């Protein structure tokens, strides 16, 4: 099975990184603006630099959210065997978006096939 950075679905991980870039960008811009308060005229240069860095982070966030949205439209929809809720899956292995159960479309990686009858 694939190793995940977090124990969540791949699409949710991409959305999380988009949120992280958004919050970091906004935080950097706020800290840069605080430079005006602490350093006066010299702080304006610091504020401008931090504004540019924050804007770049926000643009990266937009790109990550757009990429996650495009992947979400082409993701395989299936029903989770554990919670029976519809979930989206990227690649051969992924996690359920709700109960975090490992899912796979590859029969070689499956640990249990619920369609087989036990004899």
N, C-alpha and C positions, 0 to 999 in steps of 0.2 A: 504494500500500500504506500501511497505517497505520504511524505511527511509534510505537515502543515505548520506554518509559523504560529498561528493561533488555532485553537480547536473550534473552527467555524467554517462555514461554506466559503468557497473561493470567491464568489461574488461579494459576499459580506466582507471578506478581507480587503478586496479592492475598495469598497465603499469606506471602510475604516481608514485606509491610507488617504483617501480623498478628504475625509474629515480631519485627519491629523494635519495635512498640508494647509487646510483652511484655517484651523486654529493657530498653527504656528505662524502663518502669514499675518493673521490679524494681531497676534501677540507681538510680533516683531514691529509691526507698524505702530502699535500703541507705545511700545518701549522707545521707539525712535522719536515719537512725538513728545515723550517725557524728557528727551534730551534738551528740548527748548527750555523747559522749566529749569533744569539743572545747570545748563551751560550758556544760556542766553543766545547771543548771535552765533557763536560757534556751534551751538546745538542745532541750528537750522541746517547746517551741512550734514550733521549726524542724522537728523530727522529725514532729510532727503534720501540719504543712502539707505536708511532702514525702510523707508517707504518703497523704494525700488526693490529691495530684497523681499519685502512682504508681498508686493504685487507679483513678483515672479513666483513666489510660493502659492499665491492664490490662482495664478494661471496654470500652474502644475496641477493644482486641485481640480480645476475645471477639466483639464485633459484626462485626469484619472477618473473622474465621475463620468465623462463622456465615454471613455473606453469601457468602463464597467457597464454602462447602459447598452452599448453596442454588443458586448458579450452576452448580456442578459437576454437580448432579443433572439440570439441564436442558440441559447442554452437548451439542453434536453430537459423536457418536463417529465417527471415521473412521480409515482406515489411512494412515499417512504414506507417500508415494511414495518417500522416500529410505531410511528405515530399516525400513519395513514393520511398524512397531509400532503398535498402536492408541493413538490420542491423542484428547484432548478439545479442542473448538474453540468459542470464544465469538465471536459476531459473524460478519462476512463474511470477515475476515482474522485470522489468529492464527499462532503458531509451534508447531511440534511440541514436545511436552513433553520429548522425549529428545534429538533431534539439532538442534533450533532452526531447522529449515527453515521458511521462510515458506509458509503454506498459505492458500488462499482457496476460497470457494464461489462467488464471482462470476466467471463466464467472461470478463467484460470486463477483469478485473484479472489473469487468469492469463497467465503467460508461456509455458507449454508445456502442451499437452493430451495426456497419454499415451495416451488412447483413440483419437486420430486416427491413421490409417495414413499413413505417409510414402510418397509416390509418386515 
